[in-house]
Amino acid sequence: MTEGKSRLAGTPTTNIRLIPAAREQEPILANLLELYIHDFSEFHPVDLDQAGRFGYKHLPDYWSEPGLHPFLITVDEKLAGFVLVRKVRALSSADRTVDDPVWDIAEFFIVRARRRQGAGLAAAHQVWQLFPGPWHVRVMHFNRSALHFWQRAIDTFAGHPVDPASIERDGKTWAVFTFESRAADSI
């Protein structure tokens, strides 16, 4: 578990924690994923199943496959979101081949009540400190608010502007930020 502090607009310093999700917390993540996918359905067509759920078929893999890491995000000890981290092959980069492994944020979600208050920024920075090495962060081009958030989060983490590359996959255009993270104790 890692902890960070962030100043929320008009409030005192707030504790933001990144908590590794245990297998028994899978139903909590599944519930949060429903909210996330509902929000995401504005940008990407996703159908409900017959039970009225979106589902996330890869969620069980996060407790059985190597290189997959599920986390819950709390603000002042209250559940505020989640992040799913995975090790994947690089999409492309001027300094990497496509087969080089990189860290990737598979999914990232902050509940609406905690957005634009620093919780997402602090949680993203904590993730990058936990997993040193090369990173790719992918964002659909037409998800403007996410693109703005990730640009700000990555630029402040790196300490300089990081321009994304544009990649076309399955008929969709993605902005892909590529950067390097150092271990928390070396930052």
N, C-alpha and C positions, 0 to 999 in steps of 0.2 A: 504494500500500500504506500502511496506517496501522497503528500499533502502540499498544498500551495495556498497562498493568500492572494486575494484580489480585492481591489477597492471597487465596490459596486456603486453606481450612481446614487448619491444621496444616502448611503448606508455606511456603517463602519466596516472595517476590514472583515472579510468573509473567508471561512475555511472551505476550500475546495479540495476534495479527496478523490483519488483514483484508486478504486478497490478491485483487486482481482476477483472476478466472479467465480464462485464455487459451483460445482455441478448442480447442487440443490437450488441454486439461484437461477437456473435456466428458465423456469416459468416467469420470473421477474423480467429477464431479458426478452423473452418472447412477448410479454405484454408491451414493453417499451418499443420493441420492433414494430408492433402493430401501429403505434402512434407515428413512428418514424416513416414507415412505408406509406401511411395515409398522407403525411406531409409531402413525401417524395412523389406520390401519384399525380401531383400537380404538374410535374415535369416529365414523367415517364409512365407510360400506360401499364397499369398493374391491375389484375382482376382479383376480386374477392372469390373465395371458395364457397361451397354450398353452405358452410357454417357461418358465413359472413366475416371470415378472417382472411388476411393476406397470406400469412405464414412466411416462414423463412427456413427453407429446407436445409441450409448449411449450418444452422445454429448448433445441433448436436456435435458437429465436427470440432467445435472449439474446445471440447474436453477430451477428444480422442486422437486428434491429428497433431503432429509436431508443427511448430511454427505458427500456431494460431493462439491468440490470447484475448479472452473476453474481460472487459472491465465495466464496473458500474461507476458512475460519477455522482458524488454527493456534494451538496452545498449546505453548510451548517448542519451536517448529519442527516439531511433530508435528500432523498433520491431526486436526482436532477437530470439523469441521462445515462448514456453508455458509449463505449467505443469498442470496436472489434478491430484488432491488429493482426496482421498476417505477414509472413515472409513469402515473397513471390519473385518471379523472374522480372527483371527490368523491362519496361515497355519499349523504351528507346532513350538514348541520351548521347550527347557528343562524347562523353568520357566513359561510357559503359557499353558493353555488348548486351544484346537482348537476353542472354542467358545468365548474366550476373544477378545474384539475389539482392533484393532490396526490401526494406520494410514498407508496408502499405497500410493505410487506414481503410479497411474494407467498408466500415460503416461508422458513422459518428452522429450522435443525436443529443441535443439539449432541449428539454421541455420549453415550451414557449414562454412560460413565466420567468425563466432564467436566462433567456437570450438577451444579448446586447448589454450584459452586466459583468462580463469578464469570466464567467464560469467556463465557457467553451475555450477561450484563449488559454486560461490556466490549465485546463485539462489536456489540451493539445500539447502544450509545452511540457507537461509532466510525462506524457507518452513518449515524446521524442527524447527526453532525457533518460527514460527507462531503457530504450532500445537504441543504443548508439550504432552509427553506421549510416549507409546510404538510405535515403527515403524517396519515395514517390508519393505524391498526394494528387489524386485524380478528382476532377470536378467537371460535370457537364457544363459546356459553355453557356447554355441558356438558363442555368440556375444562377442568376446574377448575385443574389444575396449570399449564396455559398461561396461563389467565386471571390466576392469581396472579403468575406470572413477569412478564407484560407490565405488569400494574398496578405492580409494584415497579420494573421497568426504566424505565417512562415517568415515574412519580412522581419517582424519583431524578434522572433526566435533566432534567425540567422544574423541579425544585426545589420542587414543590408537588403536592398531589393532583390528578390528572386523572381525572374521572369519565367512564366510557364511556357512550355512547348505546346503546340496544338497537335493532337493525334486523332485520327479518324479510326473508329472501331465500330463495326456492325451498323454503319450508317449514322453514327452519332459522333459529334465532335467533342473532344475532351481537352481541357486544360490540364497539363501534367506538370506539377512543380517538382523539381529534383533538387535535393539539398543533402547535406551531411549533418549528422547529429553526433555530438560528443557525449560521453558519459557525464552524469550529473556532477560527479566530483571534479571533473576537469573543466567545468563551465565557470 
